[in-house]
Amino acid sequence: MRNIYNFSAGPAMLPDAVLAQAAAEMQDYNGTGQSVLELSHRSADWQDVMDEAELRLRRLMRIPAHYTVLFLQGGASAQFAMVPLNLMRNGKADYLITGLWAKKAYREAMRYGAARVICSSEAQQFTCIPEWNVDLFDPAADYVHLCMNNTIYGTMFHTLPDTGSIPLVADISSCILSQPMDVSRFGLLYAGAQKNMGPAGVTVVIVRSDLLERVRPDCPTLFRYRTHADHGSMYNTPPCYAIYVMLLVLRWLEDTVGGLESMAARNRAKAQLLYDYLDESALFRGTAAIRDRSWMNVPFITGDAETDARFLREASDAGLVNLAGHRTVGGMRASLYNAMPVAGIQRLTECMADFERRYA
Ligand SMILES: Cc1ncc(COP(=O)(O)O)c(C=O)c1O
């Protein structure tokens, strides 16, 4: 057990048991005498890792059979381009703008066609999820895109727009596997692994298989979902070590935590503990609109930059690290991803209460 709680927004904490297993197997994976870092991606041992990772992800998320699961590289940022390159057949897409990442996705799509902003909470500094009106969606749009959990601002879509027959595409980088979700409501989901799923380097894409045929003719081979689907995510060398650690996390989620319902109960309790404290505090306050609060990322401030900086120093000295808000917004942000135990939030609220007694 380590005595540090890492509240980083990603790369983020991994379960102790996962790190211990990775360390134990570092020099000899499965009796092969080779490290996973050295295994050929064309070996049977490696194929087993790929197969089990996909199987466990499908089971945990209850991914329907008519969806394809891909393990890619390039982070969620690569998906900002791959989504339009693969889906923008009519050259039209609608975007809901809820923060920096959603905006980056939108800007990238503008390179490939007529991306449109349906609604935005930029005027509210992205502290809330904007109202949307389904009548605004263009029936000829190739997809509607949203960012489900807004890592920087601590907001989340708790209800989804009904886009009818227009495929809904979502960036779920900072909420994947945090609670059950109905995959069948989406045309495509994508997430970088480095928050809830494993180390940086692997990006999961879950796409309704019929959408694989919409790819634009000018889309490069490596950026086509079809290419990766046809080669079991091994058209070229995959990010092996990141996928292997992801598999260990998926095993932990299924076998130790007991699946996404249990994970959701833990995550809700963790977030509630911090929000309850913030709502009572005379010094600290949360910055996100209450109805849109994220369970994963909780930004908060004192209202005074000097006091924020002092708190961050004291928290870090107490072993509560990486609590600084995103460089574009400042203040504090506690990321409470799956691997963060409830004890970490208890320690955080104790540290905040102690600070408040001395400085309020
Ligand atoms: C919601 C969201 N989308 C996209 C990104 C960018 O991800 P990547 O660095 O994997 O490209 C992040 C990174 O923090 C994020 O939180």
The ligand as an SDF file (V2000), in Angstrom:
LIG
                    3D

 16 16  0  0  0  0  0  0  0  0999 V2000
  -12.7230   14.2430  -22.2170 C   0  0  0  0  0  0  0  0  0  0  0  0
  -11.3560   14.2390  -22.8410 C   0  0  0  0  0  0  0  0  0  0  0  0
  -11.2510   14.1080  -24.1750 N   0  0  0  0  0  0  0  0  0  0  0  0
  -10.0590   14.0880  -24.7770 C   0  0  0  0  0  0  0  0  0  0  0  0
   -8.8930   14.2220  -24.0640 C   0  0  0  0  0  0  0  0  0  0  0  0
   -7.5760   14.1790  -24.7910 C   0  0  0  0  0  0  0  0  0  0  0  0
   -7.1120   12.9050  -24.6670 O   0  0  0  0  0  0  0  0  0  0  0  0
   -5.7220   12.3750  -25.2660 P   0  0  0  0  0  0  0  0  0  0  0  0
   -4.6470   13.0780  -24.4990 O   0  0  0  0  0  0  0  0  0  0  0  0
   -5.8050   10.9060  -24.9940 O   0  0  0  0  0  0  0  0  0  0  0  0
   -5.6960   12.6880  -26.7000 O   0  0  0  0  0  0  0  0  0  0  0  0
   -8.9510   14.3370  -22.6720 C   0  0  0  0  0  0  0  0  0  0  0  0
   -7.6930   14.4570  -21.9030 C   0  0  0  0  0  0  0  0  0  0  0  0
   -7.6400   14.7340  -20.7340 O   0  0  0  0  0  0  0  0  0  0  0  0
  -10.2170   14.3600  -22.0490 C   0  0  0  0  0  0  0  0  0  0  0  0
  -10.3250   14.4950  -20.7190 O   0  0  0  0  0  0  0  0  0  0  0  0
  1  2  1  0
  2  3  1  0
  2 15  2  0
  3  4  2  0
  4  5  1  0
  5  6  1  0
  5 12  2  0
  6  7  1  0
  7  8  1  0
  8  9  2  0
  8 10  1  0
  8 11  1  0
 12 13  1  0
 12 15  1  0
 13 14  2  0
 15 16  1  0
M  END
$$$$
